[in-house]
Amino acid sequence: MRFKQPIGQLPNVVAHVRNMELIDPFKDIPENAKLVIKQGRVIDPLSKTDKIMDLAIQGGKISSVRESIEVARGDAYIDAEGLMVVPGLFDIHLHLYDILTFDIPIMEEAVVHGVTTGLTPGAANSLRSPSFLGSELDRGSLMNMGVYLGALGVLGQNASDKELIAFMRGELDENIGLQKISRSRFTLKTAPLAIGIKDHAAHFILSEENMRRAAYIAAESKLLFMSHTQCSSYAEEIVRWAEGHSVHLGHSDATGTAGEDAYKTVLGLIRNNENVTGELTTTLLRRSRGDRDGIVISEACRELSLNALKEGVIDILVSDTPSHSVKGFGDVKDSVPAILDLIELGVLDPIRAFATMSTNPARLMAKVTGQDWWVNELGSLAEGSRADIAVINPLEKEVVYTFVNGEMVAFEGRIIKKGYGAGGYVTRFGILPCMGVGEVTRIKRAL
């Protein structure tokens, strides 16, 4: 032979022609074939596992996690040596399609950076927002998505608090709903699928009475009540007027923009009140202390955040904002690097670090909504849970693969188009593969 440089064989997955015959390598794959992620560093906060293992995906679920899993005929496998295999990021504060986005690929940006479930807390989200988001999801989503209602969108109805609670619990007579809440039957059916209520002081400042009402309605409806946290005195009012009902202080570290004392006030609210929880924004945790086109906090405030994580005062991280939108306090691209930074700095061990965007938010949602499915299905690599997985290159601090419900949706920063439709609609009662709103105009089914 003229050239001696050896070239390795291609995997047996490429269609080709041999002796004038089409060779289709996928023709006879068994229906029960699985995908095995082999010899990655499996980090599962739920089981407190941190070990080199194999993980198998079958039927959209994690079917097995063991030291060695045999690859049978027709199975696919990924060599994950040197990579981390972790639960897909569960981001409970990520703005998705609730702001003017135009040509920004918001959902796509989220999944390439490892987000598999995102809850979107728009300031102006109305009761119609669940149906709007649902219609888009029905046409093909790469990730699991749920929505918070804007506080004013709930409080602005011609209904009493008792009627609003009955409505959000699915207990209100439809005729009353048509008279006092909305003339749209789509709205009446879908609004109660929301997962929370979001107060947003940057856009709408609630009166003291409406603070009380929002927290009360959320608590009685088993919804997470999240407040926009930027002004420490406003946060104090929210906690006072919540009267013991649960309050989650969104991007608590944003008060650092007003200085160290303001931030200490908010941390004190979380530390000293059992009904108050908080979250930190991954971008503000990084060494840069923020984005130059967004918000930057002082090094002293960043140290307060690191100590709050180390002490367990706050144990949830969020991104807040997609990469190319008008910036808030964060950027979805910073989440995985920030988690790895925390490990490198010795602030958190790997299990606690990845729990901040997996098990911990799932536990918070389970507690507030009274629904155990959050922990059983999301935020872990337990056998039987949804196969929402991020595979990370720790050297580059980048996500290599993202899986949503067992489907590969992103690979090395690129979208896998077959993954559209992998995601589901997140309600506080469970995840729907199809909400039905986007189906109404296409197919009317006899059910």
C-alpha positions in Angstrom: 0.0 0.0 0.0 1.2 3.5 -0.8 0.0 5.2 2.4 0.8 3.5 5.7 -0.9 5.8 8.2 -3.6 3.6 9.9 -7.2 5.0 10.0 -9.6 3.6 12.5 -12.9 1.9 11.6 -16.1 3.8 11.6 -18.8 2.8 14.1 -21.3 0.4 12.6 -24.0 3.0 12.3 -23.5 4.5 8.9 -25.8 3.6 6.0 -23.9 2.5 2.9 -24.0 0.3 -0.2 -22.4 -3.1 -0.5 -22.6 -5.2 -3.7 -25.5 -3.0 -5.0 -27.4 -3.6 -1.8 -28.5 -0.9 0.7 -27.2 -1.5 4.1 -29.4 0.1 6.8 -27.8 -0.4 10.2 -30.9 0.8 12.1 -33.4 -1.6 10.3 -33.4 -4.4 12.9 -32.8 -2.5 16.1 -34.9 -4.1 18.9 -37.7 -2.0 20.4 -36.3 -2.4 23.9 -32.8 -1.1 22.9 -31.2 1.2 25.5 -28.7 4.0 25.6 -25.8 3.4 27.9 -23.6 6.3 29.1 -20.4 4.4 30.1 -17.7 5.1 32.7 -18.6 8.7 33.4 -18.3 10.3 36.8 -21.9 9.9 38.0 -22.8 12.6 40.6 -26.3 12.1 42.0 -27.2 14.4 44.9 -30.3 12.4 45.9 -28.4 9.2 46.6 -25.2 11.1 47.4 -23.3 9.1 44.7 -20.0 10.3 43.3 -18.5 7.4 41.5 -17.3 6.2 38.1 -20.3 4.2 36.8 -22.5 3.3 33.8 -26.0 4.7 33.4 -28.7 3.3 31.1 -31.7 5.1 29.6 -34.7 3.2 28.3 -38.2 4.5 27.6 -37.4 8.0 28.6 -36.4 6.9 32.1 -33.2 6.0 33.9 -33.4 2.3 33.9 -30.1 1.3 35.6 -27.1 2.9 37.3 -24.4 0.3 38.0 -20.6 -0.1 37.9 -20.9 -2.0 34.6 -23.9 -2.4 32.3 -23.7 -4.8 29.4 -24.3 -3.3 25.9 -26.5 -5.7 23.9 -27.2 -5.8 20.2 -28.9 -2.7 19.0 -28.0 -0.7 22.1 -26.3 2.7 21.7 -23.6 3.8 24.0 -21.5 6.9 24.8 -18.0 6.8 26.1 -18.1 9.3 29.0 -14.6 8.7 30.4 -13.3 11.9 31.9 -16.8 13.5 31.9 -19.3 14.2 34.6 -22.8 12.7 34.4 -25.2 14.8 36.5 -28.9 15.5 36.7 -30.1 18.0 34.1 -30.2 21.5 35.6 -33.6 22.3 37.2 -33.8 26.1 36.9 -36.7 27.5 38.9 -36.1 31.1 37.7 -35.4 31.3 34.0 -37.3 33.7 31.8 -38.5 31.7 28.8 -40.9 33.4 26.3 -42.2 35.9 28.8 -40.2 38.9 27.4 -39.9 40.4 24.0 -37.4 38.0 22.5 -37.8 38.4 18.7 -35.1 36.2 17.1 -33.4 35.0 20.3 -33.3 31.2 20.5 -34.1 31.2 24.3 -35.0 27.5 24.7 -32.1 26.4 22.5 -29.6 28.5 24.6 -30.9 26.9 27.8 -30.6 23.3 26.7 -27.1 23.6 25.2 -26.0 24.8 28.7 -27.5 21.8 30.4 -31.0 23.1 31.5 -33.6 20.4 31.2 -36.4 21.9 33.2 -37.1 25.7 33.4 -39.8 27.6 35.3 -40.5 31.0 33.8 -41.5 33.9 36.2 -42.5 36.8 33.9 -43.4 40.1 35.5 -46.5 40.6 33.3 -47.6 37.0 33.0 -51.4 37.0 32.9 -53.8 34.1 33.4 -53.5 33.4 29.7 -49.7 32.7 29.9 -50.1 29.0 30.6 -52.2 28.5 27.4 -49.7 30.7 25.4 -46.7 28.7 26.6 -48.6 25.4 26.2 -49.5 26.0 22.6 -45.9 26.6 21.7 -44.8 23.5 23.7 -47.4 21.4 21.9 -45.6 22.2 18.7 -42.3 20.9 19.9 -40.2 21.8 22.9 -36.6 20.8 23.7 -37.1 21.1 27.4 -39.6 20.8 30.2 -41.2 24.2 30.9 -43.6 25.6 33.5 -44.9 29.1 34.2 -45.5 31.4 37.2 -48.4 33.9 37.0 -47.7 37.6 37.6 -49.1 38.7 40.9 -51.1 41.5 39.3 -52.4 39.1 36.6 -54.0 37.2 39.5 -55.1 40.0 41.8 -56.6 42.1 39.0 -59.6 39.8 38.5 -63.2 40.7 39.5 -63.2 37.9 42.0 -62.8 37.5 45.7 -59.7 35.8 47.2 -61.9 32.8 48.1 -63.0 32.6 44.5 -59.5 33.0 43.1 -58.3 30.2 45.4 -61.1 27.9 44.3 -60.2 28.8 40.7 -56.5 27.9 41.1 -57.5 24.7 42.9 -59.8 23.7 40.0 -62.9 24.0 42.3 -64.6 27.1 40.9 -67.9 26.7 39.0 -67.2 27.5 35.3 -70.1 30.0 35.1 -68.7 32.0 37.9 -65.3 31.9 36.2 -66.8 33.2 32.9 -68.4 36.1 34.8 -65.6 37.1 37.2 -62.3 35.8 35.8 -62.2 35.4 32.0 -64.4 34.9 29.0 -61.8 32.6 27.5 -62.4 28.9 28.2 -58.8 28.2 27.3 -57.8 30.5 30.2 -60.2 29.0 32.6 -58.9 25.5 31.9 -55.2 26.2 31.8 -54.5 29.0 34.3 -54.7 26.5 37.3 -51.8 24.6 35.7 -49.4 27.3 36.8 -46.7 26.4 39.3 -46.5 29.7 41.2 -47.2 33.4 41.5 -44.4 36.0 40.9 -44.4 39.5 42.4 -42.0 41.7 40.4 -41.2 44.9 42.2 -39.0 46.1 39.3 -42.2 46.5 37.2 -45.1 46.6 39.6 -44.9 47.6 43.2 -47.6 45.9 45.2 -49.5 47.6 48.0 -49.1 46.1 51.5 -52.6 44.6 51.2 -51.8 43.0 47.8 -48.6 41.6 49.3 -50.7 39.9 51.9 -53.3 38.7 49.3 -50.7 37.3 46.9 -48.9 35.3 49.6 -52.2 34.0 51.0 -53.7 33.0 47.6 -50.5 31.2 46.7 -50.3 29.3 50.0 -54.0 28.2 49.9 -53.6 27.2 46.2 -50.3 25.3 46.8 -48.4 27.6 44.5 -44.8 28.9 45.1 -44.9 32.6 45.9 -41.7 34.2 44.5 -40.8 37.8 45.0 -38.5 39.9 42.9 -35.7 40.8 45.4 -33.7 43.9 44.8 -34.7 46.4 47.5 -34.1 45.1 51.0 -36.9 47.2 52.6 -39.4 45.9 50.0 -38.2 42.3 50.9 -38.8 43.1 54.5 -42.4 44.2 53.8 -43.1 41.1 51.7 -42.0 38.8 54.5 -44.0 40.8 57.1 -47.2 41.0 55.1 -46.9 37.3 54.1 -47.9 36.6 57.7 -46.0 33.3 58.0 -46.9 32.0 54.5 -44.1 30.8 52.3 -42.1 33.4 50.5 -39.2 32.6 48.1 -36.9 35.6 47.5 -35.8 35.4 43.9 -32.2 36.3 43.1 -31.6 37.3 46.7 -28.1 38.4 45.8 -29.4 41.2 43.6 -29.7 43.3 46.8 -26.0 43.4 46.7 -26.3 46.1 44.1 -27.3 48.4 46.9 -24.4 47.4 49.1 -23.3 45.0 51.8 -25.8 46.1 54.5 -28.8 45.7 52.2 -27.7 42.2 51.2 -27.1 41.3 54.9 -30.7 42.3 55.6 -32.1 39.9 53.0 -29.8 37.1 54.2 -31.1 37.7 57.7 -34.7 37.4 56.5 -33.9 33.9 55.1 -31.8 32.8 58.1 -34.3 33.9 60.7 -37.7 32.9 59.2 -38.6 29.3 58.5 -41.2 30.3 55.9 -38.6 32.3 53.8 -36.3 30.7 51.3 -33.9 32.3 48.7 -31.8 31.7 45.7 -28.5 33.0 44.2 -27.8 33.9 40.6 -24.9 31.9 39.1 -23.5 34.9 37.2 -23.1 36.9 40.3 -21.2 34.0 42.0 -18.5 33.9 39.3 -15.2 35.6 39.8 -16.3 38.4 37.5 -19.2 39.1 40.0 -21.6 39.7 37.2 -22.1 40.7 33.6 -20.8 44.0 32.2 -24.0 44.5 30.2 -26.0 43.7 33.3 -25.3 43.9 37.0 -22.0 43.7 38.9 -21.8 43.3 42.7 -18.9 43.9 45.0 -16.4 41.3 46.1 -17.6 41.6 49.7 -21.2 40.8 48.5 -19.9 37.8 46.5 -18.2 36.6 49.7 -21.5 36.8 51.5 -23.0 34.6 48.9 -20.3 32.0 49.1 -20.6 31.9 52.9 -24.4 31.6 52.6 -24.0 28.6 50.4 -21.3 27.0 52.6 -23.5 27.5 55.7 -26.6 26.2 54.0 -28.6 29.5 54.5 -29.3 29.4 50.7 -29.0 26.1 48.7 -30.6 27.0 45.4 -29.0 28.5 42.3 -30.8 30.0 39.3 -29.7 31.6 36.0 -32.5 34.3 35.7 -31.8 35.2 32.0 -31.0 33.7 28.6 -27.7 34.6 27.1 -28.8 37.0 24.3 -31.8 38.7 25.8 -31.9 42.0 27.6 -29.9 41.2 30.8 -31.3 40.8 34.2 -29.0 39.6 36.9 -27.6 36.5 35.3 -26.9 34.4 32.2 -27.8 30.8 31.6 -24.3 30.1 30.2 -22.8 30.7 33.6 -24.6 28.0 35.6 -22.4 25.0 35.0 -19.2 27.0 35.3 -20.4 28.6 38.5 -21.2 25.2 40.0 -17.7 23.9 39.0 -16.2 27.1 40.5 -17.8 26.4 43.8 -16.3 22.9 43.8 -12.8 24.3 42.9 -13.0 26.9 45.6 -13.9 24.3 48.2 -17.2 26.1 49.0 -19.3 23.0 48.3 -18.4 19.4 47.6 -19.6 18.1 44.2 -22.8 16.5 45.6 -23.9 19.7 47.4 -22.8 21.8 44.4 -24.9 20.0 41.8 -27.8 19.7 44.3 -28.3 23.5 44.0 -29.8 23.1 40.6 -31.3 19.6 40.9 -32.4 18.0 44.1 -32.8 21.2 46.2 -35.2 23.0 43.9 -37.2 19.8 43.4 -37.5 19.5 47.2 -38.6 23.1 47.5 -41.3 22.6 44.9 -42.4 19.4 46.5 -42.8 21.0 49.9 -44.7 24.1 48.7 -47.0 22.2 46.4 -47.5 19.2 48.5 -46.6 17.0 45.5 -43.9 14.3 45.9 -43.5 13.7 42.2 -41.1 16.6 41.9 -38.5 14.7 43.9 -39.4 11.3 42.4 -39.1 12.5 38.8 -36.8 15.5 38.7 -33.4 16.4 40.0 -31.8 13.1 40.4 -30.3 10.1 38.6 -32.3 7.6 40.5 -33.6 4.5 38.7 -37.1 5.2 37.4 -36.7 9.0 37.3 -37.0 11.0 34.1 -33.8 10.7 32.0 -33.0 14.5 32.3 -29.2 14.4 32.2 -26.3 16.7 31.5 -22.9 15.3 30.6 -20.2 17.8 31.4 -16.5 18.3 30.4 -15.1 19.6 33.7 -11.9 20.8 32.1 -13.6 23.1 29.7 -16.6 23.7 32.0 -18.9 23.0 29.1 -21.9 20.7 28.6 -21.2 18.0 26.0 -24.6 16.3 25.9 -28.0 17.2 27.2 -30.8 14.7 27.5 -34.5 15.5 28.1 -36.8 12.6 28.9 -34.3 10.3 27.4 -33.9 12.2 24.1 -30.6 13.8 23.2 -31.5 17.5 22.6 -28.0 19.1 22.4 -24.4 18.1 21.7 -21.4 20.3 22.1 -23.4 23.6 21.7 -25.5 22.3 18.8 -29.2 21.5 18.9 -30.3 18.0 17.9 -33.4 18.8 15.8 -35.0 15.4 16.5 -35.1 16.6 20.1 -38.0 19.0 19.5 -40.9 17.5 21.2 -38.8 15.8 23.9 -39.9 18.4 26.5 -43.2 18.5 28.5 -45.4 21.0 30.2 -44.6 21.4 33.9 -47.6 21.8 36.3 -47.5 21.5 40.0 -49.3 18.1 39.7 -47.0 16.6 37.1 -45.5 17.0 33.7 -47.7 16.7 30.6 -46.2 15.5 27.4 -48.9 17.5 25.5 -51.1 20.2 26.9 -53.6 20.1 24.1 -53.9 23.8 23.3 -51.7 23.5 20.2 -53.6 20.4 19.1 -57.0 22.0 19.0 -56.5 23.7 15.7 -54.9 20.6 14.1 -56.7 17.5 15.3 -59.9 17.2 17.1 -59.7 13.8 18.9 -62.7 11.7 20.0 -61.8 11.0 23.6 
